[in-house]
Amino acid sequence: MKNAIDHTALNQHNIDYVLIDCPPSLGLLTVNALVAAREVLLPIQCEYYALEGVGQLLRNIELVQAHLNPSLHVSTILLTMYDGRTKLAGQVADEVRNHFGAVVLKTIIPRSVKVSEAPGYGLTVLEYDPASRGAMSYLDAGKEIAERGAATVKVRER
């Protein structure tokens, strides 16, 4: 079954990425986003219950792959809300890296008051406090994703 989405319009505008932020549940919004997507960027909070939710989300992605979008895949995992003062955060990060390997970004987003406050003001953390650790970490994650994309394009061009 071929993916029914025509990406020609995006290619004509030289757009590298379109991010669709949606809840991890299997509601209509999320299903539509997964059908339209080629890849999934999965943020995982470095907390115990987040690991339990990842399993269900991966099963939902597999359902969409099997029935609606066979080309969909998890290409990137971003560890978030990392608190280096706790053993649990390190254990969760290690477990995610051991299980998912190379798809996990090296960049980790730390737990940050500024990241938590920004949405309350209707701003991104980059607008709210661009010099904060959280903002700098998100910039680093974006650079890492872009570098991965550039490496993939070079491999395809050979």
VMD Tcl script that builds the backbone (N, CA, C; Angstrom):
set m [mol new atoms 474]
animate dup $m
set s [atomselect $m all]
$s set {name element resname resid chain x y z} {
  {N N MET 1 A 0.846 -1.179 0.000}
  {CA C MET 1 A 0.000 0.000 0.000}
  {C C MET 1 A 0.889 1.239 0.000}
  {N N LYS 2 A 0.653 2.109 -0.935}
  {CA C LYS 2 A 1.445 3.336 -1.027}
  {C C LYS 2 A 0.860 4.417 -0.124}
  {N N ASN 3 A 1.758 5.201 0.477}
  {CA C ASN 3 A 1.311 6.312 1.321}
  {C C ASN 3 A 0.524 7.285 0.441}
  {N N ALA 4 A -0.682 7.619 0.853}
  {CA C ALA 4 A -1.571 8.457 0.050}
  {C C ALA 4 A -1.216 9.940 0.106}
  {N N ILE 5 A -0.253 10.324 0.920}
  {CA C ILE 5 A 0.105 11.730 1.073}
  {C C ILE 5 A 1.024 12.151 -0.067}
  {N N ASP 6 A 0.701 13.276 -0.694}
  {CA C ASP 6 A 1.535 13.831 -1.765}
  {C C ASP 6 A 2.425 14.913 -1.155}
  {N N HIS 7 A 3.714 14.639 -1.077}
  {CA C HIS 7 A 4.656 15.577 -0.476}
  {C C HIS 7 A 5.251 16.549 -1.502}
  {N N THR 8 A 4.734 16.551 -2.735}
  {CA C THR 8 A 5.260 17.401 -3.792}
  {C C THR 8 A 5.206 18.879 -3.430}
  {N N ALA 9 A 4.105 19.312 -2.851}
  {CA C ALA 9 A 3.963 20.736 -2.500}
  {C C ALA 9 A 5.034 21.163 -1.520}
  {N N LEU 10 A 5.320 20.339 -0.539}
  {CA C LEU 10 A 6.372 20.681 0.418}
  {C C LEU 10 A 7.727 20.739 -0.269}
  {N N ASN 11 A 7.987 19.782 -1.153}
  {CA C ASN 11 A 9.268 19.763 -1.852}
  {C C ASN 11 A 9.458 21.000 -2.731}
  {N N GLN 12 A 8.391 21.511 -3.319}
  {CA C GLN 12 A 8.476 22.702 -4.164}
  {C C GLN 12 A 8.871 23.943 -3.369}
  {N N HIS 13 A 8.547 23.962 -2.087}
  {CA C HIS 13 A 8.854 25.119 -1.241}
  {C C HIS 13 A 10.153 24.963 -0.468}
  {N N ASN 14 A 10.878 23.882 -0.752}
  {CA C ASN 14 A 12.171 23.636 -0.117}
  {C C ASN 14 A 12.066 23.612 1.408}
  {N N ILE 15 A 11.030 22.960 1.906}
  {CA C ILE 15 A 10.814 22.830 3.349}
  {C C ILE 15 A 11.512 21.563 3.817}
  {N N ASP 16 A 12.338 21.693 4.841}
  {CA C ASP 16 A 13.072 20.539 5.347}
  {C C ASP 16 A 12.258 19.726 6.343}
  {N N TYR 17 A 11.559 20.402 7.255}
  {CA C TYR 17 A 10.813 19.716 8.291}
  {C C TYR 17 A 9.474 20.391 8.523}
  {N N VAL 18 A 8.466 19.571 8.771}
  {CA C VAL 18 A 7.184 20.052 9.261}
  {C C VAL 18 A 6.925 19.257 10.534}
  {N N LEU 19 A 6.808 19.955 11.659}
  {CA C LEU 19 A 6.556 19.295 12.936}
  {C C LEU 19 A 5.080 19.419 13.286}
  {N N ILE 20 A 4.464 18.289 13.568}
  {CA C ILE 20 A 3.067 18.270 13.992}
  {C C ILE 20 A 3.074 17.787 15.437}
  {N N ASP 21 A 2.787 18.688 16.357}
  {CA C ASP 21 A 2.791 18.355 17.778}
  {C C ASP 21 A 1.409 17.876 18.165}
  {N N CYS 22 A 1.333 16.655 18.679}
  {CA C CYS 22 A 0.029 16.126 19.050}
  {C C CYS 22 A 0.160 15.222 20.264}
  {N N PRO 23 A -0.965 14.927 20.902}
  {CA C PRO 23 A -0.923 14.096 22.104}
  {C C PRO 23 A -0.535 12.661 21.760}
  {N N PRO 24 A 0.000 11.924 22.740}
  {CA C PRO 24 A 0.437 10.548 22.475}
  {C C PRO 24 A -0.694 9.535 22.393}
  {N N SER 25 A -1.935 9.964 22.607}
  {CA C SER 25 A -3.074 9.046 22.543}
  {C C SER 25 A -3.377 8.723 21.079}
  {N N LEU 26 A -4.254 7.754 20.877}
  {CA C LEU 26 A -4.609 7.364 19.514}
  {C C LEU 26 A -5.924 8.010 19.090}
  {N N GLY 27 A -6.080 9.296 19.380}
  {CA C GLY 27 A -7.254 10.040 18.953}
  {C C GLY 27 A -7.158 10.383 17.474}
  {N N LEU 28 A -8.219 10.969 16.951}
  {CA C LEU 28 A -8.293 11.280 15.527}
  {C C LEU 28 A -7.175 12.223 15.084}
  {N N LEU 29 A -6.867 13.236 15.882}
  {CA C LEU 29 A -5.796 14.175 15.545}
  {C C LEU 29 A -4.461 13.451 15.398}
  {N N THR 30 A -4.158 12.586 16.346}
  {CA C THR 30 A -2.886 11.871 16.316}
  {C C THR 30 A -2.848 10.884 15.158}
  {N N VAL 31 A -3.917 10.165 14.922}
  {CA C VAL 31 A -3.954 9.220 13.803}
  {C C VAL 31 A -3.733 9.954 12.489}
  {N N ASN 32 A -4.411 11.087 12.300}
  {CA C ASN 32 A -4.231 11.853 11.066}
  {C C ASN 32 A -2.793 12.336 10.912}
  {N N ALA 33 A -2.185 12.778 12.006}
  {CA C ALA 33 A -0.791 13.222 11.956}
  {C C ALA 33 A 0.127 12.063 11.581}
  {N N LEU 34 A -0.104 10.890 12.156}
  {CA C LEU 34 A 0.740 9.734 11.851}
  {C C LEU 34 A 0.557 9.245 10.423}
  {N N VAL 35 A -0.630 9.381 9.891}
  {CA C VAL 35 A -0.864 8.996 8.498}
  {C C VAL 35 A -0.147 9.970 7.556}
  {N N ALA 36 A -0.109 11.245 7.921}
  {CA C ALA 36 A 0.523 12.256 7.067}
  {C C ALA 36 A 2.051 12.252 7.189}
  {N N ALA 37 A 2.575 11.681 8.242}
  {CA C ALA 37 A 4.004 11.783 8.542}
  {C C ALA 37 A 4.818 10.687 7.869}
  {N N ARG 38 A 6.092 10.966 7.759}
  {CA C ARG 38 A 7.070 9.955 7.338}
  {C C ARG 38 A 7.827 9.424 8.550}
  {N N GLU 39 A 8.030 10.312 9.516}
  {CA C GLU 39 A 8.840 9.982 10.674}
  {C C GLU 39 A 8.151 10.464 11.947}
  {N N VAL 40 A 8.543 9.844 13.050}
  {CA C VAL 40 A 8.054 10.257 14.357}
  {C C VAL 40 A 9.253 10.684 15.191}
  {N N LEU 41 A 9.160 11.888 15.768}
  {CA C LEU 41 A 10.104 12.351 16.774}
  {C C LEU 41 A 9.387 12.146 18.102}
  {N N LEU 42 A 9.958 11.298 18.933}
  {CA C LEU 42 A 9.299 10.911 20.166}
  {C C LEU 42 A 10.032 11.507 21.366}
  {N N PRO 43 A 9.430 12.516 22.025}
  {CA C PRO 43 A 10.043 13.018 23.260}
  {C C PRO 43 A 9.678 12.089 24.414}
  {N N ILE 44 A 10.656 11.762 25.220}
  {CA C ILE 44 A 10.425 10.902 26.374}
  {C C ILE 44 A 10.927 11.611 27.623}
  {N N GLN 45 A 10.034 11.823 28.574}
  {CA C GLN 45 A 10.434 12.417 29.841}
  {C C GLN 45 A 11.245 11.396 30.632}
  {N N CYS 46 A 12.271 11.845 31.280}
  {CA C CYS 46 A 13.140 10.954 32.058}
  {C C CYS 46 A 12.524 10.671 33.425}
  {N N GLU 47 A 11.349 10.070 33.373}
  {CA C GLU 47 A 10.596 9.726 34.576}
  {C C GLU 47 A 10.004 8.339 34.391}
  {N N TYR 48 A 9.718 7.672 35.501}
  {CA C TYR 48 A 9.280 6.277 35.468}
  {C C TYR 48 A 8.035 6.060 34.597}
  {N N TYR 49 A 6.978 6.814 34.844}
  {CA C TYR 49 A 5.725 6.565 34.133}
  {C C TYR 49 A 5.815 6.863 32.646}
  {N N ALA 50 A 6.753 7.676 32.256}
  {CA C ALA 50 A 6.926 7.959 30.831}
  {C C ALA 50 A 7.302 6.689 30.073}
  {N N LEU 51 A 8.121 5.844 30.673}
  {CA C LEU 51 A 8.513 4.594 30.013}
  {C C LEU 51 A 7.311 3.689 29.772}
  {N N GLU 52 A 6.393 3.672 30.713}
  {CA C GLU 52 A 5.204 2.842 30.537}
  {C C GLU 52 A 4.358 3.344 29.370}
  {N N GLY 53 A 4.248 4.651 29.224}
  {CA C GLY 53 A 3.469 5.221 28.132}
  {C C GLY 53 A 4.100 5.014 26.767}
  {N N VAL 54 A 5.411 4.930 26.714}
  {CA C VAL 54 A 6.107 4.751 25.433}
  {C C VAL 54 A 5.711 3.432 24.786}
  {N N GLY 55 A 5.585 2.390 25.589}
  {CA C GLY 55 A 5.201 1.086 25.035}
  {C C GLY 55 A 3.867 1.151 24.320}
  {N N GLN 56 A 2.881 1.800 24.936}
  {CA C GLN 56 A 1.562 1.924 24.307}
  {C C GLN 56 A 1.641 2.788 23.051}
  {N N LEU 57 A 2.392 3.876 23.117}
  {CA C LEU 57 A 2.526 4.734 21.941}
  {C C LEU 57 A 3.177 3.982 20.781}
  {N N LEU 58 A 4.189 3.179 21.070}
  {CA C LEU 58 A 4.833 2.391 20.013}
  {C C LEU 58 A 3.868 1.377 19.415}
  {N N ARG 59 A 3.015 0.780 20.239}
  {CA C ARG 59 A 1.993 -0.133 19.710}
  {C C ARG 59 A 1.023 0.627 18.801}
  {N N ASN 60 A 0.657 1.852 19.173}
  {CA C ASN 60 A -0.221 2.665 18.329}
  {C C ASN 60 A 0.446 2.990 16.997}
  {N N ILE 61 A 1.735 3.313 17.036}
  {CA C ILE 61 A 2.475 3.594 15.801}
  {C C ILE 61 A 2.501 2.355 14.914}
  {N N GLU 62 A 2.701 1.184 15.528}
  {CA C GLU 62 A 2.696 -0.069 14.761}
  {C C GLU 62 A 1.337 -0.316 14.105}
  {N N LEU 63 A 0.250 0.013 14.792}
  {CA C LEU 63 A -1.086 -0.130 14.202}
  {C C LEU 63 A -1.238 0.759 12.977}
  {N N VAL 64 A -0.782 1.995 13.091}
  {CA C VAL 64 A -0.859 2.919 11.954}
  {C C VAL 64 A 0.016 2.406 10.807}
  {N N GLN 65 A 1.202 1.905 11.118}
  {CA C GLN 65 A 2.078 1.337 10.087}
  {C C GLN 65 A 1.383 0.178 9.373}
  {N N ALA 66 A 0.775 -0.703 10.132}
  {CA C ALA 66 A 0.165 -1.903 9.565}
  {C C ALA 66 A -1.052 -1.611 8.697}
  {N N HIS 67 A -1.809 -0.582 9.043}
  {CA C HIS 67 A -3.087 -0.377 8.369}
  {C C HIS 67 A -3.189 0.889 7.515}
  {N N LEU 68 A -2.372 1.906 7.805}
  {CA C LEU 68 A -2.581 3.190 7.132}
  {C C LEU 68 A -1.337 3.807 6.503}
  {N N ASN 69 A -0.171 3.577 7.089}
  {CA C ASN 69 A 1.039 4.269 6.619}
  {C C ASN 69 A 2.262 3.377 6.855}
  {N N PRO 70 A 2.523 2.453 5.944}
  {CA C PRO 70 A 3.620 1.509 6.151}
  {C C PRO 70 A 5.008 2.144 6.161}
  {N N SER 71 A 5.156 3.342 5.647}
  {CA C SER 71 A 6.480 3.979 5.620}
  {C C SER 71 A 6.804 4.752 6.897}
  {N N LEU 72 A 5.845 4.847 7.818}
  {CA C LEU 72 A 6.044 5.573 9.072}
  {C C LEU 72 A 7.067 4.853 9.944}
  {N N HIS 73 A 7.974 5.613 10.549}
  {CA C HIS 73 A 8.939 5.019 11.475}
  {C C HIS 73 A 9.391 6.047 12.513}
  {N N VAL 74 A 9.826 5.541 13.649}
  {CA C VAL 74 A 10.378 6.399 14.694}
  {C C VAL 74 A 11.830 6.665 14.309}
  {N N SER 75 A 12.121 7.904 13.975}
  {CA C SER 75 A 13.473 8.255 13.523}
  {C C SER 75 A 14.294 8.927 14.605}
  {N N THR 76 A 13.610 9.532 15.577}
  {CA C THR 76 A 14.313 10.334 16.575}
  {C C THR 76 A 13.614 10.229 17.923}
  {N N ILE 77 A 14.422 10.047 18.955}
  {CA C ILE 77 A 13.910 10.088 20.328}
  {C C ILE 77 A 14.693 11.161 21.064}
  {N N LEU 78 A 13.956 12.042 21.738}
  {CA C LEU 78 A 14.545 13.148 22.487}
  {C C LEU 78 A 14.224 12.972 23.963}
  {N N LEU 79 A 15.260 12.857 24.783}
  {CA C LEU 79 A 15.082 12.738 26.227}
  {C C LEU 79 A 14.848 14.124 26.814}
  {N N THR 80 A 13.762 14.268 27.584}
  {CA C THR 80 A 13.388 15.566 28.129}
  {C C THR 80 A 13.202 15.482 29.640}
  {N N MET 81 A 13.104 16.651 30.259}
  {CA C MET 81 A 12.861 16.781 31.700}
  {C C MET 81 A 13.874 15.974 32.510}
  {N N TYR 82 A 15.108 16.014 32.059}
  {CA C TYR 82 A 16.193 15.279 32.711}
  {C C TYR 82 A 16.674 16.057 33.937}
  {N N ASP 83 A 16.653 15.403 35.084}
  {CA C ASP 83 A 17.142 16.007 36.322}
  {C C ASP 83 A 18.367 15.219 36.760}
  {N N GLY 84 A 19.534 15.753 36.502}
  {CA C GLY 84 A 20.790 15.080 36.787}
  {C C GLY 84 A 21.027 14.808 38.261}
  {N N ARG 85 A 20.229 15.392 39.128}
  {CA C ARG 85 A 20.383 15.162 40.574}
  {C C ARG 85 A 19.755 13.853 41.013}
  {N N THR 86 A 18.960 13.225 40.133}
  {CA C THR 86 A 18.276 11.996 40.526}
  {C C THR 86 A 18.855 10.791 39.790}
  {N N LYS 87 A 18.891 9.671 40.492}
  {CA C LYS 87 A 19.329 8.415 39.876}
  {C C LYS 87 A 18.329 7.970 38.819}
  {N N LEU 88 A 17.049 8.209 39.093}
  {CA C LEU 88 A 16.001 7.750 38.194}
  {C C LEU 88 A 16.174 8.315 36.783}
  {N N ALA 89 A 16.480 9.605 36.684}
  {CA C ALA 89 A 16.642 10.221 35.358}
  {C C ALA 89 A 17.753 9.523 34.582}
  {N N GLY 90 A 18.862 9.261 35.246}
  {CA C GLY 90 A 19.972 8.562 34.594}
  {C C GLY 90 A 19.599 7.150 34.188}
  {N N GLN 91 A 18.845 6.461 35.046}
  {CA C GLN 91 A 18.418 5.101 34.737}
  {C C GLN 91 A 17.468 5.072 33.544}
  {N N VAL 92 A 16.532 6.007 33.509}
  {CA C VAL 92 A 15.599 6.082 32.379}
  {C C VAL 92 A 16.364 6.379 31.099}
  {N N ALA 93 A 17.280 7.351 31.138}
  {CA C ALA 93 A 18.070 7.692 29.951}
  {C C ALA 93 A 18.864 6.482 29.473}
  {N N ASP 94 A 19.502 5.772 30.396}
  {CA C ASP 94 A 20.278 4.582 30.019}
  {C C ASP 94 A 19.389 3.509 29.400}
  {N N GLU 95 A 18.228 3.291 30.008}
  {CA C GLU 95 A 17.316 2.270 29.485}
  {C C GLU 95 A 16.828 2.624 28.077}
  {N N VAL 96 A 16.485 3.888 27.866}
  {CA C VAL 96 A 16.029 4.324 26.541}
  {C C VAL 96 A 17.159 4.164 25.524}
  {N N ARG 97 A 18.357 4.588 25.866}
  {CA C ARG 97 A 19.504 4.460 24.949}
  {C C ARG 97 A 19.815 2.995 24.639}
  {N N ASN 98 A 19.755 2.126 25.667}
  {CA C ASN 98 A 20.025 0.704 25.443}
  {C C ASN 98 A 18.976 0.061 24.554}
  {N N HIS 99 A 17.726 0.472 24.722}
  {CA C HIS 99 A 16.642 -0.135 23.949}
  {C C HIS 99 A 16.558 0.411 22.518}
  {N N PHE 100 A 16.733 1.722 22.347}
  {CA C PHE 100 A 16.498 2.342 21.038}
  {C C PHE 100 A 17.774 2.664 20.264}
  {N N GLY 101 A 18.914 2.692 20.935}
  {CA C GLY 101 A 20.189 2.880 20.250}
  {C C GLY 101 A 20.337 4.221 19.564}
  {N N ALA 102 A 20.720 4.171 18.291}
  {CA C ALA 102 A 21.145 5.356 17.547}
  {C C ALA 102 A 20.039 6.368 17.286}
  {N N VAL 103 A 18.777 5.990 17.420}
  {CA C VAL 103 A 17.717 6.983 17.166}
  {C C VAL 103 A 17.594 7.990 18.309}
  {N N VAL 104 A 18.210 7.703 19.454}
  {CA C VAL 104 A 18.148 8.624 20.594}
  {C C VAL 104 A 19.191 9.723 20.390}
  {N N LEU 105 A 18.736 10.969 20.446}
  {CA C LEU 105 A 19.664 12.091 20.313}
  {C C LEU 105 A 20.653 12.102 21.472}
  {N N LYS 106 A 21.850 12.591 21.206}
  {CA C LYS 106 A 22.840 12.767 22.268}
  {C C LYS 106 A 22.413 13.909 23.195}
  {N N THR 107 A 21.800 14.920 22.622}
  {CA C THR 107 A 21.329 16.074 23.387}
  {C C THR 107 A 20.190 15.658 24.308}
  {N N ILE 108 A 20.261 16.106 25.550}
  {CA C ILE 108 A 19.208 15.857 26.530}
  {C C ILE 108 A 18.671 17.214 26.993}
  {N N ILE 109 A 17.357 17.313 27.082}
  {CA C ILE 109 A 16.730 18.547 27.547}
  {C C ILE 109 A 16.599 18.471 29.075}
  {N N PRO 110 A 17.232 19.389 29.797}
  {CA C PRO 110 A 17.172 19.329 31.265}
  {C C PRO 110 A 15.816 19.828 31.778}
  {N N ARG 111 A 15.482 19.388 32.983}
  {CA C ARG 111 A 14.309 19.948 33.656}
  {C C ARG 111 A 14.624 21.415 33.898}
  {N N SER 112 A 13.705 22.300 33.554}
  {CA C SER 112 A 13.991 23.724 33.618}
  {C C SER 112 A 12.730 24.504 33.961}
  {N N VAL 113 A 12.843 25.391 34.908}
  {CA C VAL 113 A 11.722 26.254 35.268}
  {C C VAL 113 A 11.337 27.121 34.077}
  {N N LYS 114 A 12.316 27.605 33.341}
  {CA C LYS 114 A 12.038 28.490 32.195}
  {C C LYS 114 A 11.223 27.762 31.121}
  {N N VAL 115 A 11.557 26.488 30.860}
  {CA C VAL 115 A 10.797 25.707 29.881}
  {C C VAL 115 A 9.352 25.548 30.356}
  {N N SER 116 A 9.164 25.337 31.651}
  {CA C SER 116 A 7.824 25.171 32.209}
  {C C SER 116 A 7.030 26.480 32.221}
  {N N GLU 117 A 7.697 27.593 32.456}
  {CA C GLU 117 A 7.013 28.890 32.537}
  {C C GLU 117 A 6.605 29.446 31.176}
  {N N ALA 118 A 7.398 29.218 30.162}
  {CA C ALA 118 A 7.197 29.844 28.848}
  {C C ALA 118 A 5.777 29.680 28.286}
  {N N PRO 119 A 5.189 28.468 28.276}
  {CA C PRO 119 A 3.836 28.333 27.708}
  {C C PRO 119 A 2.796 29.169 28.433}
  {N N GLY 120 A 2.986 29.413 29.727}
  {CA C GLY 120 A 2.049 30.239 30.485}
  {C C GLY 120 A 1.991 31.674 29.976}
  {N N TYR 121 A 3.045 32.097 29.292}
  {CA C TYR 121 A 3.101 33.429 28.696}
  {C C TYR 121 A 2.823 33.387 27.190}
  {N N GLY 122 A 2.457 32.222 26.696}
  {CA C GLY 122 A 2.172 32.077 25.273}
  {C C GLY 122 A 3.425 32.156 24.410}
  {N N LEU 123 A 4.560 31.789 24.983}
  {CA C LEU 123 A 5.838 31.896 24.282}
  {C C LEU 123 A 6.571 30.563 24.268}
  {N N THR 124 A 7.466 30.412 23.320}
  {CA C THR 124 A 8.387 29.284 23.368}
  {C C THR 124 A 9.498 29.649 24.337}
  {N N VAL 125 A 10.249 28.681 24.785}
  {CA C VAL 125 A 11.360 28.976 25.691}
  {C C VAL 125 A 12.418 29.814 24.976}
  {N N LEU 126 A 12.523 29.683 23.659}
  {CA C LEU 126 A 13.485 30.485 22.902}
  {C C LEU 126 A 13.102 31.958 22.891}
  {N N GLU 127 A 11.809 32.240 22.960}
  {CA C GLU 127 A 11.348 33.619 23.049}
  {C C GLU 127 A 11.382 34.133 24.490}
  {N N TYR 128 A 11.015 33.269 25.412}
  {CA C TYR 128 A 10.879 33.646 26.816}
  {C C TYR 128 A 12.231 33.905 27.470}
  {N N ASP 129 A 13.164 33.004 27.276}
  {CA C ASP 129 A 14.502 33.165 27.858}
  {C C ASP 129 A 15.514 32.427 26.991}
  {N N PRO 130 A 15.940 33.068 25.903}
  {CA C PRO 130 A 16.813 32.391 24.940}
  {C C PRO 130 A 18.171 31.975 25.499}
  {N N ALA 131 A 18.596 32.552 26.607}
  {CA C ALA 131 A 19.895 32.194 27.180}
  {C C ALA 131 A 19.786 31.084 28.229}
  {N N SER 132 A 18.581 30.606 28.505}
  {CA C SER 132 A 18.405 29.578 29.534}
  {C C SER 132 A 18.976 28.241 29.067}
  {N N ARG 133 A 19.253 27.376 30.040}
  {CA C ARG 133 A 19.777 26.033 29.716}
  {C C ARG 133 A 18.795 25.266 28.847}
  {N N GLY 134 A 17.508 25.390 29.145}
  {CA C GLY 134 A 16.497 24.689 28.367}
  {C C GLY 134 A 16.472 25.147 26.920}
  {N N ALA 135 A 16.501 26.458 26.716}
  {CA C ALA 135 A 16.494 27.001 25.349}
  {C C ALA 135 A 17.736 26.560 24.581}
  {N N MET 136 A 18.885 26.632 25.232}
  {CA C MET 136 A 20.133 26.232 24.578}
  {C C MET 136 A 20.105 24.738 24.226}
  {N N SER 137 A 19.511 23.943 25.089}
  {CA C SER 137 A 19.424 22.503 24.832}
  {C C SER 137 A 18.507 22.211 23.650}
  {N N TYR 138 A 17.388 22.935 23.559}
  {CA C TYR 138 A 16.505 22.735 22.409}
  {C C TYR 138 A 17.197 23.160 21.112}
  {N N LEU 139 A 17.979 24.226 21.160}
  {CA C LEU 139 A 18.751 24.614 19.974}
  {C C LEU 139 A 19.746 23.526 19.599}
  {N N ASP 140 A 20.417 22.963 20.592}
  {CA C ASP 140 A 21.366 21.878 20.339}
  {C C ASP 140 A 20.662 20.666 19.724}
  {N N ALA 141 A 19.481 20.344 20.223}
  {CA C ALA 141 A 18.718 19.219 19.670}
  {C C ALA 141 A 18.351 19.490 18.216}
  {N N GLY 142 A 17.929 20.720 17.928}
  {CA C GLY 142 A 17.604 21.081 16.545}
  {C C GLY 142 A 18.802 20.950 15.622}
  {N N LYS 143 A 19.963 21.391 16.090}
  {CA C LYS 143 A 21.190 21.256 15.289}
  {C C LYS 143 A 21.519 19.790 15.051}
  {N N GLU 144 A 21.375 18.981 16.078}
  {CA C GLU 144 A 21.670 17.552 15.945}
  {C C GLU 144 A 20.724 16.894 14.936}
  {N N ILE 145 A 19.466 17.255 14.987}
  {CA C ILE 145 A 18.496 16.719 14.023}
  {C C ILE 145 A 18.862 17.162 12.606}
  {N N ALA 146 A 19.209 18.427 12.447}
  {CA C ALA 146 A 19.591 18.934 11.121}
  {C C ALA 146 A 20.841 18.228 10.599}
  {N N GLU 147 A 21.813 18.012 11.480}
  {CA C GLU 147 A 23.030 17.308 11.057}
  {C C GLU 147 A 22.722 15.873 10.651}
  {N N ARG 148 A 21.835 15.224 11.370}
  {CA C ARG 148 A 21.427 13.864 10.994}
  {C C ARG 148 A 20.763 13.867 9.627}
  {N N GLY 149 A 19.892 14.856 9.406}
  {CA C GLY 149 A 19.216 14.958 8.112}
  {C C GLY 149 A 20.192 15.193 6.984}
  {N N ALA 150 A 21.180 16.043 7.206}
  {CA C ALA 150 A 22.190 16.313 6.180}
  {C C ALA 150 A 22.994 15.056 5.893}
  {N N ALA 151 A 23.316 14.276 6.915}
  {CA C ALA 151 A 24.065 13.037 6.713}
  {C C ALA 151 A 23.239 12.033 5.915}
  {N N THR 152 A 21.928 11.967 6.187}
  {CA C THR 152 A 21.053 11.059 5.457}
  {C C THR 152 A 20.983 11.442 3.989}
  {N N VAL 153 A 20.880 12.731 3.694}
  {CA C VAL 153 A 20.832 13.195 2.303}
  {C C VAL 153 A 22.127 12.834 1.586}
  {N N LYS 154 A 23.270 13.021 2.230}
  {CA C LYS 154 A 24.551 12.676 1.604}
  {C C LYS 154 A 24.628 11.197 1.296}
  {N N VAL 155 A 24.134 10.367 2.191}
  {CA C VAL 155 A 24.165 8.926 1.964}
  {C C VAL 155 A 23.267 8.579 0.787}
  {N N ARG 156 A 22.102 9.185 0.683}
  {CA C ARG 156 A 21.167 8.905 -0.417}
  {C C ARG 156 A 21.716 9.377 -1.760}
  {N N GLU 157 A 22.493 10.464 -1.755}
  {CA C GLU 157 A 22.989 11.010 -3.020}
  {C C GLU 157 A 24.086 10.152 -3.644}
  {N N ARG 158 A 24.753 9.345 -2.851}
  {CA C ARG 158 A 25.864 8.524 -3.374}
  {C C ARG 158 A 25.407 7.490 -4.337}
}
mol reanalyze $m
mol bondsrecalc $m
mol representation Tube
mol addrep $m
